[in-house]
Amino acid sequence: MTDSTPEPPSEEYLLTSQGYRISVDEGRETFYALSIEDPDNEDAWLMSDTVRSLDDAL
């Protein structure tokens, strides 16, 4: 069994993020996505297609 305890944050452990506007069905449908990645580990990333602004959440 492996230890799943998260590593404590440090100044050396930096994440990057990107925002995307994605169009499908020849541009008929558009949605937004957010990606958070560890640039030093290609297996450590998270992508969400439920990005909303706080103004839209009210």
A tleap script that builds the chain and sets N, CA, C and O, in Angstrom:
source leaprc.protein.ff14SB
mol = sequence {
  NMET THR ASP SER THR PRO GLU PRO PRO SER
  GLU GLU TYR LEU LEU THR SER GLN GLY TYR
  ARG ILE SER VAL ASP GLU GLY ARG GLU THR
  PHE TYR ALA LEU SER ILE GLU ASP PRO ASP
  ASN GLU ASP ALA TRP LEU MET SER ASP THR
  VAL ARG SER LEU ASP ASP ALA CLEU
}
set mol.1.N position { 0.840 -1.174 0.000 }
set mol.1.CA position { 0.000 0.000 0.000 }
set mol.1.C position { 0.887 1.239 0.000 }
set mol.1.O position { 1.942 1.251 0.633 }
set mol.2.N position { 0.463 2.269 -0.702 }
set mol.2.CA position { 1.255 3.497 -0.760 }
set mol.2.C position { 0.676 4.550 0.167 }
set mol.2.O position { -0.515 4.540 0.475 }
set mol.3.N position { 1.521 5.443 0.598 }
set mol.3.CA position { 1.112 6.545 1.465 }
set mol.3.C position { 0.456 7.630 0.623 }
set mol.3.O position { 1.062 8.113 -0.333 }
set mol.4.N position { -0.769 8.023 0.959 }
set mol.4.CA position { -1.467 9.053 0.188 }
set mol.4.C position { -1.486 10.402 0.904 }
set mol.4.O position { -2.294 11.271 0.575 }
set mol.5.N position { -0.605 10.576 1.873 }
set mol.5.CA position { -0.524 11.838 2.586 }
set mol.5.C position { -0.028 12.923 1.633 }
set mol.5.O position { 1.019 12.762 1.006 }
set mol.6.N position { -0.779 14.040 1.517 }
set mol.6.CA position { -0.327 15.096 0.595 }
set mol.6.C position { 0.969 15.742 1.066 }
set mol.6.O position { 1.241 15.851 2.261 }
set mol.7.N position { 1.753 16.164 0.086 }
set mol.7.CA position { 2.991 16.858 0.410 }
set mol.7.C position { 2.670 18.269 0.885 }
set mol.7.O position { 1.756 18.901 0.356 }
set mol.8.N position { 3.403 18.770 1.867 }
set mol.8.CA position { 3.162 20.150 2.302 }
set mol.8.C position { 3.585 21.133 1.206 }
set mol.8.O position { 4.552 20.880 0.489 }
set mol.9.N position { 2.869 22.244 1.075 }
set mol.9.CA position { 3.262 23.226 0.056 }
set mol.9.C position { 4.623 23.830 0.364 }
set mol.9.O position { 4.989 24.021 1.524 }
set mol.10.N position { 5.349 24.120 -0.676 }
set mol.10.CA position { 6.636 24.783 -0.511 }
set mol.10.C position { 6.839 25.730 -1.690 }
set mol.10.O position { 6.127 25.658 -2.692 }
set mol.11.N position { 7.795 26.594 -1.555 }
set mol.11.CA position { 8.082 27.528 -2.642 }
set mol.11.C position { 8.647 26.812 -3.859 }
set mol.11.O position { 8.579 27.337 -4.970 }
set mol.12.N position { 9.200 25.625 -3.668 }
set mol.12.CA position { 9.776 24.871 -4.777 }
set mol.12.C position { 8.726 24.084 -5.547 }
set mol.12.O position { 8.989 23.642 -6.665 }
set mol.13.N position { 7.554 23.904 -4.978 }
set mol.13.CA position { 6.497 23.102 -5.586 }
set mol.13.C position { 5.475 24.040 -6.222 }
set mol.13.O position { 4.529 24.472 -5.562 }
set mol.14.N position { 5.664 24.354 -7.500 }
set mol.14.CA position { 4.816 25.316 -8.178 }
set mol.14.C position { 3.896 24.613 -9.171 }
set mol.14.O position { 4.305 23.665 -9.841 }
set mol.15.N position { 2.672 25.072 -9.261 }
set mol.15.CA position { 1.719 24.569 -10.235 }
set mol.15.C position { 1.473 25.638 -11.287 }
set mol.15.O position { 1.658 26.829 -11.034 }
set mol.16.N position { 1.057 25.207 -12.462 }
set mol.16.CA position { 0.686 26.147 -13.512 }
set mol.16.C position { -0.787 25.939 -13.831 }
set mol.16.O position { -1.344 24.875 -13.562 }
set mol.17.N position { -1.409 26.951 -14.401 }
set mol.17.CA position { -2.815 26.830 -14.782 }
set mol.17.C position { -3.029 27.470 -16.138 }
set mol.17.O position { -2.315 28.392 -16.534 }
set mol.18.N position { -4.023 26.964 -16.838 }
set mol.18.CA position { -4.393 27.479 -18.152 }
set mol.18.C position { -5.918 27.492 -18.227 }
set mol.18.O position { -6.578 26.591 -17.708 }
set mol.19.N position { -6.461 28.493 -18.861 }
set mol.19.CA position { -7.889 28.532 -19.145 }
set mol.19.C position { -8.112 28.301 -20.626 }
set mol.19.O position { -7.328 28.762 -21.455 }
set mol.20.N position { -9.178 27.588 -20.963 }
set mol.20.CA position { -9.471 27.267 -22.358 }
set mol.20.C position { -10.924 27.595 -22.680 }
set mol.20.O position { -11.806 27.454 -21.834 }
set mol.21.N position { -11.157 28.027 -23.899 }
set mol.21.CA position { -12.505 28.135 -24.449 }
set mol.21.C position { -12.563 27.067 -25.539 }
set mol.21.O position { -11.825 27.139 -26.522 }
set mol.22.N position { -13.428 26.093 -25.367 }
set mol.22.CA position { -13.476 24.940 -26.252 }
set mol.22.C position { -14.778 24.965 -27.041 }
set mol.22.O position { -15.860 25.093 -26.468 }
set mol.23.N position { -14.664 24.844 -28.351 }
set mol.23.CA position { -15.838 24.787 -29.224 }
set mol.23.C position { -15.920 23.400 -29.860 }
set mol.23.O position { -14.915 22.840 -30.297 }
set mol.24.N position { -17.122 22.868 -29.900 }
set mol.24.CA position { -17.369 21.562 -30.519 }
set mol.24.C position { -18.549 21.681 -31.477 }
set mol.24.O position { -19.202 22.723 -31.535 }
set mol.25.N position { -18.817 20.642 -32.209 }
set mol.25.CA position { -19.913 20.620 -33.179 }
set mol.25.C position { -19.812 21.781 -34.158 }
set mol.25.O position { -20.777 22.507 -34.394 }
set mol.26.N position { -18.613 21.938 -34.724 }
set mol.26.CA position { -18.341 22.995 -35.704 }
set mol.26.C position { -18.688 24.382 -35.164 }
set mol.26.O position { -19.169 25.242 -35.902 }
set mol.27.N position { -18.439 24.592 -33.859 }
set mol.27.CA position { -18.631 25.900 -33.242 }
set mol.27.C position { -20.016 26.138 -32.678 }
set mol.27.O position { -20.273 27.215 -32.140 }
set mol.28.N position { -20.919 25.177 -32.780 }
set mol.28.CA position { -22.285 25.381 -32.270 }
set mol.28.C position { -22.350 25.329 -30.748 }
set mol.28.O position { -23.220 25.959 -30.147 }
set mol.29.N position { -21.449 24.593 -30.122 }
set mol.29.CA position { -21.407 24.495 -28.660 }
set mol.29.C position { -20.044 24.990 -28.180 }
set mol.29.O position { -19.010 24.613 -28.733 }
set mol.30.N position { -20.046 25.824 -27.162 }
set mol.30.CA position { -18.812 26.356 -26.596 }
set mol.30.C position { -18.881 26.235 -25.079 }
set mol.30.O position { -19.922 26.493 -24.475 }
set mol.31.N position { -17.770 25.844 -24.470 }
set mol.31.CA position { -17.688 25.821 -23.014 }
set mol.31.C position { -16.273 26.194 -22.597 }
set mol.31.O position { -15.360 26.254 -23.420 }
set mol.32.N position { -16.113 26.440 -21.322 }
set mol.32.CA position { -14.825 26.846 -20.776 }
set mol.32.C position { -14.267 25.727 -19.910 }
set mol.32.O position { -15.021 24.975 -19.293 }
set mol.33.N position { -12.955 25.622 -19.868 }
set mol.33.CA position { -12.289 24.618 -19.047 }
set mol.33.C position { -11.071 25.244 -18.386 }
set mol.33.O position { -10.509 26.221 -18.882 }
set mol.34.N position { -10.679 24.674 -17.275 }
set mol.34.CA position { -9.515 25.116 -16.518 }
set mol.34.C position { -8.630 23.910 -16.270 }
set mol.34.O position { -9.114 22.850 -15.872 }
set mol.35.N position { -7.329 24.070 -16.504 }
set mol.35.CA position { -6.362 23.006 -16.283 }
set mol.35.C position { -5.345 23.475 -15.246 }
set mol.35.O position { -4.810 24.578 -15.349 }
set mol.36.N position { -5.083 22.638 -14.253 }
set mol.36.CA position { -4.049 22.893 -13.242 }
set mol.36.C position { -3.050 21.755 -13.350 }
set mol.36.O position { -3.427 20.584 -13.305 }
set mol.37.N position { -1.771 22.097 -13.493 }
set mol.37.CA position { -0.753 21.080 -13.778 }
set mol.37.C position { 0.508 21.289 -12.956 }
set mol.37.O position { 0.841 22.406 -12.559 }
set mol.38.N position { 1.203 20.178 -12.712 }
set mol.38.CA position { 2.552 20.215 -12.154 }
set mol.38.C position { 3.494 20.106 -13.345 }
set mol.38.O position { 3.550 19.048 -13.971 }
set mol.39.N position { 4.231 21.151 -13.679 }
set mol.39.CA position { 5.077 21.111 -14.875 }
set mol.39.C position { 6.204 20.082 -14.803 }
set mol.39.O position { 6.788 19.739 -15.832 }
set mol.40.N position { 6.518 19.586 -13.610 }
set mol.40.CA position { 7.590 18.600 -13.458 }
set mol.40.C position { 7.091 17.161 -13.477 }
set mol.40.O position { 7.893 16.231 -13.387 }
set mol.41.N position { 5.782 16.963 -13.591 }
set mol.41.CA position { 5.221 15.613 -13.552 }
set mol.41.C position { 4.053 15.552 -14.532 }
set mol.41.O position { 2.982 16.090 -14.251 }
set mol.42.N position { 4.248 14.907 -15.669 }
set mol.42.CA position { 3.202 14.887 -16.700 }
set mol.42.C position { 1.977 14.069 -16.295 }
set mol.42.O position { 0.952 14.125 -16.974 }
set mol.43.N position { 2.065 13.314 -15.205 }
set mol.43.CA position { 0.920 12.552 -14.718 }
set mol.43.C position { 0.123 13.294 -13.648 }
set mol.43.O position { -0.892 12.782 -13.176 }
set mol.44.N position { 0.562 14.493 -13.257 }
set mol.44.CA position { -0.108 15.252 -12.197 }
set mol.44.C position { -0.806 16.463 -12.799 }
set mol.44.O position { -0.195 17.514 -12.993 }
set mol.45.N position { -2.098 16.303 -13.093 }
set mol.45.CA position { -2.870 17.396 -13.662 }
set mol.45.C position { -4.345 17.202 -13.328 }
set mol.45.O position { -4.784 16.102 -12.991 }
set mol.46.N position { -5.091 18.282 -13.429 }
set mol.46.CA position { -6.523 18.284 -13.179 }
set mol.46.C position { -7.155 19.198 -14.206 }
set mol.46.O position { -6.675 20.310 -14.425 }
set mol.47.N position { -8.226 18.747 -14.839 }
set mol.47.CA position { -8.933 19.600 -15.789 }
set mol.47.C position { -10.413 19.569 -15.442 }
set mol.47.O position { -10.978 18.507 -15.183 }
set mol.48.N position { -11.031 20.735 -15.438 }
set mol.48.CA position { -12.449 20.855 -15.124 }
set mol.48.C position { -13.148 21.612 -16.235 }
set mol.48.O position { -12.637 22.620 -16.723 }
set mol.49.N position { -14.311 21.132 -16.636 }
set mol.49.CA position { -15.097 21.850 -17.639 }
set mol.49.C position { -16.284 22.563 -16.989 }
set mol.49.O position { -17.228 22.937 -17.684 }
set mol.50.N position { -16.251 22.755 -15.685 }
set mol.50.CA position { -17.340 23.416 -14.990 }
set mol.50.C position { -16.929 24.787 -14.463 }
set mol.50.O position { -17.409 25.225 -13.417 }
set mol.51.N position { -16.067 25.441 -15.168 }
set mol.51.CA position { -15.563 26.746 -14.746 }
set mol.51.C position { -16.678 27.776 -14.909 }
set mol.51.O position { -17.285 27.896 -15.973 }
set mol.52.N position { -16.928 28.507 -13.842 }
set mol.52.CA position { -17.939 29.565 -13.880 }
set mol.52.C position { -17.389 30.762 -13.127 }
set mol.52.O position { -16.578 30.613 -12.212 }
set mol.53.N position { -17.819 31.915 -13.504 }
set mol.53.CA position { -17.404 33.096 -12.760 }
set mol.53.C position { -18.271 33.210 -11.499 }
set mol.53.O position { -19.378 32.675 -11.452 }
set mol.54.N position { -17.771 33.896 -10.502 }
set mol.54.CA position { -18.546 34.083 -9.281 }
set mol.54.C position { -19.832 34.861 -9.566 }
set mol.54.O position { -20.848 34.626 -8.913 }
set mol.55.N position { -19.802 35.773 -10.519 }
set mol.55.CA position { -21.006 36.532 -10.877 }
set mol.55.C position { -22.105 35.609 -11.409 }
set mol.55.O position { -23.286 35.840 -11.148 }
set mol.56.N position { -21.725 34.568 -12.152 }
set mol.56.CA position { -22.706 33.633 -12.697 }
set mol.56.C position { -23.259 32.688 -11.633 }
set mol.56.O position { -24.331 32.114 -11.821 }
set mol.57.N position { -22.558 32.520 -10.538 }
set mol.57.CA position { -22.969 31.577 -9.512 }
set mol.57.C position { -24.063 32.153 -8.608 }
set mol.57.O position { -24.708 31.402 -7.875 }
set mol.58.N position { -24.277 33.430 -8.647 }
set mol.58.CA position { -25.285 34.056 -7.771 }
set mol.58.C position { -26.674 33.870 -8.282 }
set mol.58.O position { -27.628 34.336 -7.660 }
savepdb mol mol.pdb
quit
